[in-house]
Amino acid sequence: MSDVNPEQLKALEDKIASLTVKLGEAKLAVKQWSDLSARLSQNAAEERAKTQGMGRGLGGAIFGSKFRASQRSQAARINASIAKQVAEKRAKIGEGKRESQARHIQDELTATREQYRSLNTLVKSQNKAKSVTAIETKDSVGLLKKLKEAYDLGLLTEQEYEEKRKKIVSSI
């Protein structure tokens, strides 16, 4: 596997930072849409409450049943109009919430973090492998020097020296 470029890690760090900001903004937008929905419900309930008493009271008693019936009919039309307006506004709110959903941003952020962790682990293992290789090479060079000294002192024959030298060199 090829060495990891430090720019790759930096790019992932930048992407994580950017996605974290986007996630915060999306969560705020969803909260705003939810608050708007709650205010809509409250306002609709208040408007419907205003129509509840229509046709009752002194006017209903004075003008009679036809007046009360016309007032109830008017209240029903007003309530139907309120329900229609609420439905239209809820559809817009629902669309706004879907557009603001943080789920896809969260998924992308999770995937990017995982990619960063994997890449970072790879960098650490590559650095460790390079370190081990450097140590092994240094040890092998030391062994070669000692082997040469033993040969120069006449402790090894030329054939023994060459065998051991080739073995050490092949392990580097």
C-alpha positions as CSV (number, residue, x, y, z in Angstrom):
1,M,0.0,0.0,0.0
2,S,1.3,3.5,-0.8
3,D,2.3,6.0,1.9
4,V,-0.5,8.2,3.1
5,N,-0.1,11.8,2.1
6,P,-0.4,14.3,5.0
7,E,-2.7,16.4,2.8
8,Q,-5.2,13.5,2.7
9,L,-5.4,13.6,6.5
10,K,-5.7,17.4,6.5
11,A,-8.4,17.3,3.8
12,L,-10.4,14.8,6.0
13,E,-9.9,17.0,9.1
14,D,-11.3,20.0,7.1
15,K,-14.2,17.9,5.8
16,I,-15.1,16.8,9.4
17,A,-15.0,20.4,10.6
18,S,-17.2,21.5,7.7
19,L,-19.7,18.7,8.2
20,T,-19.8,19.4,11.9
21,V,-20.8,23.0,11.2
22,K,-23.4,21.9,8.6
23,L,-24.8,19.4,11.1
24,G,-25.2,22.2,13.7
25,E,-26.9,24.4,11.2
26,A,-29.2,21.7,10.0
27,K,-30.2,20.8,13.6
28,L,-31.0,24.5,14.2
29,A,-33.1,24.7,11.1
30,V,-35.1,21.6,12.1
31,K,-35.7,23.1,15.5
32,Q,-36.9,26.3,13.9
33,W,-39.3,24.3,11.7
34,S,-40.5,22.4,14.8
35,D,-41.1,25.6,16.7
36,L,-43.0,27.0,13.8
37,S,-45.2,23.9,13.8
38,A,-45.9,24.3,17.5
39,R,-46.8,28.0,17.1
40,L,-49.1,27.1,14.2
41,S,-50.9,24.5,16.3
42,Q,-51.3,27.0,19.2
43,N,-52.6,29.8,16.8
44,A,-55.1,27.4,15.2
45,A,-56.4,26.3,18.6
46,E,-56.9,29.9,19.6
47,E,-58.7,30.7,16.4
48,R,-61.0,27.7,16.8
49,A,-61.7,28.7,20.4
50,K,-63.0,32.1,19.2
51,T,-65.7,30.3,17.1
52,Q,-66.9,28.0,19.9
53,G,-69.3,30.5,21.4
54,M,-70.8,31.7,18.2
55,G,-74.6,31.6,18.4
56,R,-74.7,31.3,22.1
57,G,-75.3,33.9,24.7
58,L,-77.6,36.9,24.6
59,G,-77.8,37.1,20.8
60,G,-78.8,33.5,20.5
61,A,-81.5,33.9,23.1
62,I,-82.9,37.0,21.5
63,F,-82.8,36.1,17.9
64,G,-83.7,32.5,18.2
65,S,-82.8,29.1,16.7
66,K,-82.3,30.3,13.1
67,F,-79.7,32.8,14.3
68,R,-78.0,30.2,16.4
69,A,-78.0,27.8,13.4
70,S,-76.5,30.4,11.0
71,Q,-73.8,31.3,13.6
72,R,-72.9,27.6,14.0
73,S,-72.8,27.2,10.3
74,Q,-70.5,30.3,10.0
75,A,-68.3,28.8,12.8
76,A,-68.0,25.6,10.9
77,R,-66.9,27.4,7.7
78,I,-64.4,29.4,9.7
79,N,-63.1,26.2,11.3
80,A,-62.9,24.5,7.9
81,S,-60.9,27.4,6.6
82,I,-58.6,27.3,9.6
83,A,-58.1,23.6,9.0
84,K,-57.3,24.1,5.4
85,Q,-54.8,26.9,6.2
86,V,-53.2,24.7,8.9
87,A,-52.9,21.8,6.4
88,E,-51.2,23.9,3.8
89,K,-48.8,25.4,6.3
90,R,-48.0,22.0,7.8
91,A,-47.1,20.8,4.3
92,K,-44.7,23.7,3.9
93,I,-43.3,23.0,7.3
94,G,-42.9,19.3,6.6
95,E,-41.1,20.1,3.3
96,G,-38.8,22.6,5.1
97,K,-38.0,20.0,7.8
98,R,-37.2,17.4,5.2
99,E,-34.9,19.8,3.4
100,S,-33.2,20.6,6.7
101,Q,-32.8,17.0,7.9
102,A,-29.5,16.4,9.5
103,R,-29.6,12.6,8.9
104,H,-27.7,12.6,5.7
105,I,-25.1,15.0,7.1
106,Q,-24.7,12.9,10.2
107,D,-24.2,9.8,8.0
108,E,-21.6,11.5,5.9
109,L,-19.8,12.9,9.0
110,T,-19.7,9.4,10.5
111,A,-18.3,7.9,7.3
112,T,-15.7,10.7,7.1
113,R,-14.6,10.2,10.7
114,E,-14.3,6.4,10.1
115,Q,-12.2,7.1,7.0
116,Y,-10.0,9.5,9.0
117,R,-9.5,6.9,11.8
118,S,-8.6,4.3,9.2
119,L,-6.2,6.5,7.5
120,N,-4.6,7.7,10.7
121,T,-4.2,4.1,11.9
122,L,-2.5,3.3,8.5
123,V,-0.1,6.2,9.0
124,K,0.8,5.0,12.5
125,S,1.4,1.5,11.3
126,Q,3.5,2.8,8.4
127,N,5.6,4.9,10.7
128,K,6.0,1.9,13.0
129,A,7.0,-0.3,10.1
130,K,9.6,2.3,8.9
131,S,11.0,2.6,12.4
132,V,11.3,-1.2,12.8
133,T,12.9,-1.5,9.3
134,A,15.4,1.3,10.3
135,I,16.3,-0.5,13.5
136,E,16.6,-3.8,11.7
137,T,18.9,-2.2,9.1
138,K,21.0,-0.6,11.8
139,D,21.3,-3.9,13.6
140,S,22.2,-5.7,10.4
141,V,24.9,-3.1,9.6
142,G,26.3,-3.6,13.1
143,L,26.3,-7.4,12.6
144,L,28.1,-7.0,9.2
145,K,30.8,-4.8,10.9
146,K,31.3,-7.4,13.7
147,L,31.4,-10.2,11.1
148,K,34.1,-8.4,9.1
149,E,36.1,-7.9,12.3
150,A,35.9,-11.6,13.1
151,Y,37.0,-12.4,9.6
152,D,39.9,-9.9,9.7
153,L,41.0,-11.5,13.0
154,G,41.0,-14.9,11.4
155,L,38.2,-16.3,13.5
156,L,36.1,-17.2,10.3
157,T,37.1,-18.7,7.0
158,E,36.3,-16.9,3.8
159,Q,33.6,-19.4,3.1
160,E,32.0,-18.9,6.6
161,Y,32.3,-15.2,6.2
162,E,30.6,-15.1,2.8
163,E,27.7,-17.4,4.0
164,K,27.0,-15.3,7.0
165,R,27.4,-12.0,5.1
166,K,24.9,-13.2,2.4
167,K,22.4,-14.3,5.1
168,I,22.6,-10.9,6.8
169,V,22.4,-8.9,3.6
170,S,19.3,-10.9,2.4
171,S,17.5,-10.1,5.7
172,I,17.9,-6.3,5.1
